[in-house]
Amino acid sequence: LKDNNCIDRKKLAGVVFSDRASLIRLNRIMHPELIRRIKQLILNSGKKVIILDAALIIESGLTGLVDKLVVVTAKKQQQILRCRKSLGLSKKQAILRMKSQISQKAKSRFADFIIDNSGSSRRTKKQVAQLIRALTYSHPRAPCLPAGRVSQALIKGGSCGKVRYKESKRYENYRTK
């Protein structure tokens, strides 16, 4: 704990990403509450389209909550650099964090769409625009997706994350099963 009795997230990450048993234990403690909160936010959102940007959607068994899964991939060296830059990690810490998740190849098997974020931001934005058209076409009653926010989430999430598309009406059907 820090002096203010808050969790020192950097120290905690140092422990759990270097010891698999500690990571599993932490996930068993945290994931049920996080999943409950995600479901609550989805139900209470009142939105027709929801983007769930979370690193462990597949690993946490959340694939049933969404209609479409978009996996964002990048070359390993780019992932490492982006994790180092955005999270202030060492190369070793970034690699340990990446190893704690399933591989991009395995994630891609679950994907309805894949965004390759290895190129320029312009190229990534073009792929996002194509994705938005595809999602809008596949859900004609869905309002136009907010391209700027989707682009930002996909580009930001390209290092370690993925983005989900969810039409709330379908979720309500899922919830009542």
C-alpha positions in Angstrom: 0.0 0.0 0.0 1.0 3.6 -0.6 1.1 6.1 2.3 -2.5 7.1 1.6 -3.6 3.4 2.0 -4.2 3.0 -1.8 -2.9 0.1 -3.7 0.5 0.7 -5.2 -0.4 -0.6 -8.7 3.1 -0.5 -10.0 4.4 -2.7 -7.1 1.4 -5.0 -7.4 2.1 -5.4 -11.2 5.7 -6.2 -10.5 4.6 -9.0 -8.2 1.8 -10.5 -10.3 3.4 -10.3 -13.7 6.6 -12.1 -12.4 4.7 -14.8 -10.6 1.9 -16.6 -12.5 0.3 -18.1 -9.3 0.0 -14.5 -7.9 -1.6 -13.3 -11.1 -4.1 -16.2 -11.1 -4.9 -15.4 -7.4 -5.4 -11.7 -8.1 -7.6 -12.4 -11.2 -9.8 -14.8 -9.1 -10.3 -12.0 -6.6 -10.8 -9.1 -9.0 -12.5 -10.6 -12.1 -15.9 -11.5 -10.6 -16.4 -7.9 -9.4 -15.1 -6.4 -12.6 -17.3 -8.6 -14.7 -20.3 -7.7 -12.5 -19.5 -4.0 -13.0 -19.1 -4.4 -16.7 -22.5 -6.1 -17.0 -24.1 -3.5 -14.8 -22.7 -0.7 -17.0 -23.9 -2.4 -20.2 -27.4 -2.8 -18.8 -27.6 0.7 -17.4 -26.0 2.5 -20.4 -29.2 2.9 -22.5 -27.0 2.9 -25.6 -27.6 0.8 -28.7 -23.9 0.4 -29.4 -21.3 -0.2 -26.7 -17.5 -0.6 -27.1 -15.9 -2.7 -24.4 -12.2 -2.1 -24.4 -10.6 -4.6 -22.1 -7.4 -6.5 -22.2 -8.7 -9.9 -21.0 -12.1 -10.3 -22.6 -11.3 -13.7 -24.0 -9.4 -14.9 -20.9 -12.2 -13.7 -18.6 -14.9 -15.5 -20.5 -16.7 -12.3 -21.6 -17.1 -13.3 -25.2 -20.7 -14.1 -24.6 -21.5 -10.5 -23.7 -20.8 -9.1 -27.1 -22.0 -9.5 -30.7 -18.7 -8.8 -32.4 -15.1 -9.1 -31.3 -12.4 -6.9 -32.8 -8.8 -7.9 -32.1 -6.1 -5.3 -32.6 -2.8 -6.7 -33.5 0.7 -5.2 -33.8 4.2 -6.6 -34.3 5.8 -7.8 -31.1 8.4 -5.0 -31.0 5.7 -2.4 -31.5 3.7 -3.9 -28.7 6.7 -3.8 -26.4 7.5 -0.1 -27.3 3.9 0.9 -26.9 3.6 -0.8 -23.5 6.8 0.8 -22.4 5.8 4.2 -23.5 2.2 4.2 -22.3 2.8 2.4 -19.0 6.4 3.4 -18.2 7.5 -0.3 -18.2 11.0 -1.8 -18.8 11.3 -4.1 -21.8 11.3 -7.1 -19.4 8.2 -5.9 -17.7 6.4 -5.3 -21.0 7.3 -8.8 -22.2 6.1 -10.4 -18.9 2.8 -8.5 -19.2 2.3 -9.6 -22.8 3.1 -13.2 -21.8 0.4 -13.1 -19.2 -2.2 -12.8 -22.0 -3.0 -15.3 -24.7 -1.1 -14.8 -27.9 -2.4 -12.5 -30.7 -2.7 -15.6 -32.9 -5.0 -17.3 -30.4 -7.0 -14.1 -29.9 -7.4 -13.7 -33.6 -9.1 -17.1 -33.7 -12.0 -15.6 -31.6 -12.1 -12.4 -33.7 -14.9 -11.3 -36.0 -12.6 -8.5 -37.2 -8.9 -7.9 -37.0 -7.2 -4.5 -37.1 -3.5 -4.6 -37.9 -2.0 -1.7 -36.0 1.5 -2.3 -37.2 1.5 0.5 -39.8 0.8 4.2 -39.7 -2.1 5.7 -37.8 -3.5 6.7 -41.2 -3.6 3.0 -42.2 -5.1 2.0 -38.9 -7.8 4.7 -39.2 -8.6 3.4 -42.7 -9.2 -0.1 -41.3 -11.3 1.3 -38.5 -13.5 3.2 -41.1 -13.9 -0.1 -43.0 -14.8 -1.8 -39.7 -17.4 0.9 -38.9 -19.0 0.4 -42.3 -19.1 -3.3 -41.9 -20.6 -3.1 -38.4 -23.1 -0.5 -39.5 -24.1 -2.6 -42.5 -24.4 -5.8 -40.4 -26.6 -4.0 -37.9 -28.7 -1.7 -40.1 -30.8 -0.4 -37.1 -27.7 0.6 -35.2 -26.9 4.3 -35.3 -23.7 5.4 -37.0 -20.8 4.5 -34.7 -18.7 7.4 -33.4 -15.7 7.0 -35.7 -13.4 9.3 -33.7 -13.9 7.4 -30.4 -13.6 4.0 -32.1 -10.4 5.1 -33.9 -9.0 6.4 -30.6 -9.8 3.2 -28.7 -8.5 0.9 -31.4 -5.2 2.9 -31.9 -4.7 3.2 -28.2 -5.6 -0.5 -27.6 -3.3 -1.8 -30.3 -0.4 -2.5 -27.9 -2.2 -5.0 -25.6 -5.9 -4.7 -26.0 -9.0 -5.3 -28.1 -12.3 -3.6 -28.7 -15.8 -5.1 -28.6 -18.9 -4.0 -30.5 -22.2 -4.6 -28.7 -25.8 -3.9 -29.6 -27.6 -3.5 -26.4 -30.9 -5.1 -27.6 -29.1 -8.4 -28.2 -27.5 -8.1 -24.7 -31.0 -7.8 -23.2 -31.9 -11.1 -24.9 -28.7 -12.7 -23.6 -29.4 -11.4 -20.1 -32.8 -13.1 -20.0 -31.6 -16.5 -20.9 
